[in-house]
Amino acid sequence: MNEEIQSASPHAFPQAQIDGVYRAIRERRDVRHFKPGPLEAGQLERFIAAAHNGPSVGLMQPWRFIRIASPALRAQIHQLVDDERKLTAEALGQRAEEFMRLKVEGILACAEVLVVGLIDRRERFVFGRRTMPEMDLASASCAIQNFWLAARAEGIGAGWVSLFDPQRLREVCGMPEGSQPIAVLCVGRVEEFYRAPMLELERWDQRMPVQQILYEDSWGAQQQIV
Amino acid sequence: MNEEIQSASPHAFPQAQIDGVYRAIRERRDVRHFKPGPLEAGQLERFIAAAHNGPSVGLMQPWRFIRIASPALRAQIHQLVDDERKLTAEALGQRAEEFMRLKVEGILACAEVLVVGLIDRRERFVFGRRTMPEMDLASASCAIQNFWLAARAEGIGAGWVSLFDPQRLREVCGMPEGSQPIAVLCVGRVEEFYRAPMLELERWDQRMPVQQILYEDSWGAQQQIV
């Protein structure tokens, strides 16, 4: 993907900017290993502004970010993630031990922890959600992807942890009924970015060839363009 | 956000690449107005590869992309989106007329239409989904955001349409029971990118100040960093 991209579009970015976008996409990792030290001034603000530039169905902007400043609260969040880690291991059955060897979060080591949640009273928003109310989660996920890519470009690691009981996380963060926590984001400096997704390096699973995810006209019908 | 970004991280990209990432994030639009003409050779492949570089919970890679090559199938998809558009207008009540004046899709005009779906038999994947099975949608949404940003960098517009009855879309695309369509993506050349989100220009809603989406330690508690 590093080849010169020929684009006739008058709206295409200069080559170095295009390279930056593809590089961030390619080199972003779900980070669980952090090294000590705070973010630089301005970084967290830029990443959150990037998230807030995300698309949202009917412009509903369903996302809220809770920055965890209290060490005691961070410890509580770590505890409830660790509890869910054990329950997940049990649910995994024969892969339980293998799962328990994986590092699945970096909550106590990273510079910043953010809890991301969907707002309450979302049923007010109908545009693009009448048949699929879950499009609010889709929007917030795009926002988090923006955050992730911006952080990667600045050399900062981020990880999305979804191992938690939403009700318990809601309680410790004072979230109202009807709101929905979707992520614990760990953000911070890293020694290095994994050269491939960590779960691939650890042989948890493999990435599929792109040909296998692309069909033509009908599910399962192979498409020839890639 | 165009100021020089000082980053001490040895993993930070060069400035022009960082600029590219932030620019794509800032200038990406949910496009409904396309101009005629195909994509260039290689573009769709690059955008899909970018999507496939998305993060996925437990590396499950739940996304599949169906490229719509048949004009008859494209017309069917347009019809079912248009049907849902009318039902949404009814559900919106007093904003129905205002909604019906908006352009909500560009299915017949764009170069490429893709239906994005989540795979069937997702209950096999437990990692990161025991308490929140909807994390598969979150992953696929991040993948679509990658696609969107890559397209923007190359000067190509993309729009995510979620106005459809999932069951009908599943049927016309031959999708198996248990799979879930989440998007009709319209992709193509544009005369121009909207200078702000179209729903903002059309005064459907306003973007919130970033201060309002960021809390500290507790939902609703104002955070001072931005």
Contacts between the chains, C-beta under 8 A, distances in Angstrom:
chain1	res1	chain2	res2	distance
A	1	B	46	6.7
A	1	B	49	6.7
A	5	B	42	7.9
A	5	B	46	7.4
A	5	B	154	6.5
A	6	B	40	6.8
A	7	B	40	6.5
A	7	B	43	7.7
A	7	B	154	5.0
A	7	B	155	5.7
A	8	B	40	6.5
A	9	B	154	6.5
A	9	B	155	2.8
A	9	B	156	6.4
A	9	B	189	6.7
A	10	B	155	6.8
A	11	B	155	3.5
A	11	B	156	7.9
A	11	B	190	6.8
A	11	B	192	7.4
A	11	B	193	6.1
A	12	B	153	7.1
A	12	B	154	5.2
A	12	B	155	3.5
A	13	B	20	5.7
A	13	B	23	6.4
A	13	B	24	7.3
A	13	B	153	4.9
A	13	B	154	7.6
A	13	B	155	7.4
A	14	B	16	7.3
A	14	B	20	7.9
A	16	B	14	7.3
A	16	B	16	3.7
A	16	B	17	6.1
A	16	B	20	6.6
A	17	B	16	6.1
A	17	B	17	7.0
A	17	B	19	5.8
A	17	B	20	2.8
A	17	B	23	6.0
A	17	B	24	7.7
A	17	B	153	6.5
A	18	B	20	6.3
A	18	B	153	4.6
A	18	B	154	6.4
A	19	B	17	5.8
A	19	B	20	6.9
A	20	B	13	5.7
A	20	B	14	7.9
A	20	B	16	6.6
A	20	B	17	2.8
A	20	B	18	6.3
A	20	B	19	6.9
A	20	B	20	3.2
A	20	B	21	5.1
A	21	B	20	5.1
A	21	B	21	5.8
A	21	B	24	4.9
A	21	B	149	5.7
A	21	B	150	6.1
A	21	B	152	7.9
A	21	B	153	4.1
A	22	B	46	7.6
A	22	B	50	6.7
A	22	B	150	6.5
A	22	B	153	7.5
A	23	B	13	6.4
A	23	B	17	6.0
A	24	B	13	7.3
A	24	B	17	7.7
A	24	B	21	4.9
A	25	B	50	4.9
A	25	B	53	5.0
A	25	B	146	5.0
A	25	B	149	7.2
A	25	B	150	6.5
A	26	B	53	5.6
A	28	B	53	7.6
A	28	B	55	7.1
A	30	B	55	5.3
A	40	B	6	6.8
A	40	B	7	6.6
A	40	B	8	6.6
A	42	B	5	7.8
A	43	B	7	7.8
A	44	B	225	6.4
A	45	B	225	5.7
A	45	B	226	4.8
A	46	B	1	6.7
A	46	B	5	7.4
A	46	B	22	7.6
A	48	B	210	6.4
A	48	B	213	7.6
A	48	B	214	5.9
A	48	B	226	6.5
A	49	B	1	6.7
A	49	B	210	5.5
A	49	B	226	7.3
A	50	B	22	6.7
A	50	B	25	4.9
A	52	B	207	7.9
A	52	B	208	7.8
A	52	B	210	4.9
A	52	B	213	5.8
A	53	B	25	5.1
A	53	B	26	5.6
A	53	B	28	7.6
A	54	B	145	7.2
A	55	B	28	7.2
A	55	B	30	5.3
A	55	B	145	7.5
A	55	B	148	7.2
A	55	B	160	6.7
A	55	B	197	7.9
A	57	B	162	6.0
A	58	B	199	6.9
A	58	B	204	7.3
A	58	B	205	7.2
A	59	B	197	6.1
A	59	B	199	4.3
A	59	B	200	6.5
A	59	B	204	6.1
A	59	B	205	4.2
A	59	B	206	7.8
A	59	B	207	7.2
A	60	B	205	7.5
A	61	B	207	6.9
A	61	B	208	5.5
A	61	B	213	6.9
A	63	B	213	6.1
A	64	B	213	5.3
A	64	B	214	7.6
A	64	B	215	6.3
A	64	B	219	7.1
A	65	B	213	6.1
A	65	B	214	5.1
A	65	B	215	7.0
A	66	B	215	4.6
A	66	B	216	7.1
A	66	B	217	6.8
A	66	B	218	7.1
A	66	B	219	6.4
A	67	B	214	6.6
A	67	B	215	7.1
A	67	B	216	5.3
A	67	B	217	7.4
A	67	B	223	5.4
A	67	B	225	7.3
A	68	B	217	6.2
A	69	B	216	5.4
A	69	B	217	5.4
A	70	B	217	5.1
A	73	B	217	5.7
A	84	B	130	7.1
A	84	B	131	6.4
A	87	B	130	6.5
A	88	B	126	6.4
A	88	B	127	6.8
A	88	B	128	7.7
A	88	B	130	5.0
A	91	B	126	5.1
A	91	B	130	5.3
A	92	B	126	5.5
A	92	B	127	7.2
A	99	B	127	6.9
A	117	B	219	7.2
A	126	B	88	6.4
A	126	B	91	5.1
A	126	B	92	5.5
A	127	B	88	6.8
A	127	B	92	7.2
A	127	B	99	6.9
A	127	B	204	7.7
A	128	B	88	7.7
A	128	B	162	4.5
A	128	B	163	6.0
A	129	B	162	7.2
A	130	B	84	7.1
A	130	B	87	6.5
A	130	B	88	5.0
A	130	B	91	5.3
A	130	B	163	7.9
A	131	B	84	6.4
A	131	B	163	7.9
A	131	B	164	6.7
A	131	B	165	5.5
A	131	B	166	6.2
A	132	B	162	5.5
A	132	B	166	6.4
A	132	B	182	7.3
A	134	B	134	6.2
A	134	B	137	5.9
A	135	B	162	4.9
A	137	B	134	5.9
A	137	B	137	5.8
A	137	B	138	6.0
A	137	B	141	7.3
A	138	B	137	6.0
A	138	B	138	7.6
A	138	B	140	7.9
A	138	B	141	4.1
A	138	B	144	7.8
A	138	B	160	8.0
A	138	B	162	7.6
A	138	B	182	6.6
A	138	B	183	7.9
A	139	B	141	7.6
A	140	B	138	7.9
A	141	B	137	7.3
A	141	B	138	4.1
A	141	B	139	7.6
A	141	B	141	3.6
A	141	B	142	5.4
A	141	B	145	7.4
A	142	B	141	5.3
A	142	B	142	6.9
A	142	B	144	7.0
A	142	B	145	4.0
A	142	B	148	7.6
A	144	B	138	7.8
A	144	B	142	6.9
A	145	B	54	7.3
A	145	B	55	7.5
A	145	B	141	7.4
A	145	B	142	4.0
A	145	B	145	4.1
A	145	B	146	6.8
A	146	B	25	5.0
A	146	B	145	6.8
A	148	B	55	7.2
A	148	B	142	7.6
A	149	B	21	5.7
A	149	B	25	7.2
A	149	B	149	7.1
A	150	B	21	6.1
A	150	B	22	6.5
A	150	B	25	6.5
A	152	B	21	7.9
A	153	B	12	7.2
A	153	B	13	4.9
A	153	B	17	6.5
A	153	B	18	4.6
A	153	B	21	4.1
A	153	B	22	7.5
A	154	B	5	6.5
A	154	B	7	5.0
A	154	B	9	6.5
A	154	B	12	5.2
A	154	B	13	7.6
A	154	B	18	6.4
A	155	B	7	5.7
A	155	B	9	2.9
A	155	B	10	6.8
A	155	B	11	3.5
A	155	B	12	3.5
A	155	B	13	7.4
A	156	B	9	6.4
A	156	B	11	7.9
A	160	B	55	6.7
A	160	B	138	8.0
A	162	B	57	6.0
A	162	B	128	4.5
A	162	B	129	7.2
A	162	B	132	5.6
A	162	B	135	4.9
A	162	B	138	7.6
A	163	B	128	6.0
A	163	B	130	7.8
A	163	B	131	7.9
A	164	B	131	6.7
A	165	B	131	5.5
A	166	B	131	6.2
A	166	B	132	6.5
A	173	B	217	7.6
A	173	B	218	6.2
A	173	B	219	5.9
A	174	B	218	3.9
A	174	B	219	4.8
A	174	B	220	7.3
A	174	B	221	7.8
A	175	B	219	4.5
A	176	B	219	6.3
A	179	B	219	6.8
A	182	B	132	7.3
A	182	B	138	6.7
A	183	B	138	7.9
A	189	B	9	6.7
A	190	B	11	6.8
A	192	B	11	7.4
A	193	B	11	6.1
A	197	B	55	7.9
A	197	B	59	6.1
A	199	B	58	6.8
A	199	B	59	4.3
A	200	B	59	6.5
A	204	B	58	7.3
A	204	B	59	6.2
A	204	B	127	7.7
A	205	B	58	7.2
A	205	B	59	4.2
A	205	B	60	7.6
A	206	B	59	7.8
A	207	B	52	7.9
A	207	B	59	7.2
A	207	B	61	6.9
A	208	B	52	7.8
A	208	B	61	5.5
A	210	B	48	6.4
A	210	B	49	5.4
A	210	B	52	4.9
A	213	B	48	7.6
A	213	B	52	5.8
A	213	B	61	6.9
A	213	B	63	6.1
A	213	B	64	5.4
A	213	B	65	6.1
A	214	B	48	5.9
A	214	B	64	7.6
A	214	B	65	5.1
A	214	B	67	6.6
A	215	B	64	6.3
A	215	B	65	7.0
A	215	B	66	4.6
A	215	B	67	7.1
A	216	B	66	7.1
A	216	B	67	5.2
A	216	B	69	5.4
A	217	B	66	6.8
A	217	B	67	7.4
A	217	B	68	6.3
A	217	B	69	5.4
A	217	B	70	5.1
A	217	B	73	5.7
A	217	B	173	7.6
A	218	B	66	7.1
A	218	B	173	6.2
A	218	B	174	3.9
A	219	B	64	7.0
A	219	B	66	6.4
A	219	B	117	7.2
A	219	B	173	5.9
A	219	B	174	4.9
A	219	B	175	4.5
A	219	B	176	6.3
A	219	B	179	6.8
A	220	B	174	7.3
A	221	B	174	7.8
A	223	B	67	5.4
A	225	B	44	6.4
A	225	B	45	5.7
A	225	B	67	7.3
A	226	B	45	4.8
A	226	B	48	6.5
A	226	B	49	7.3
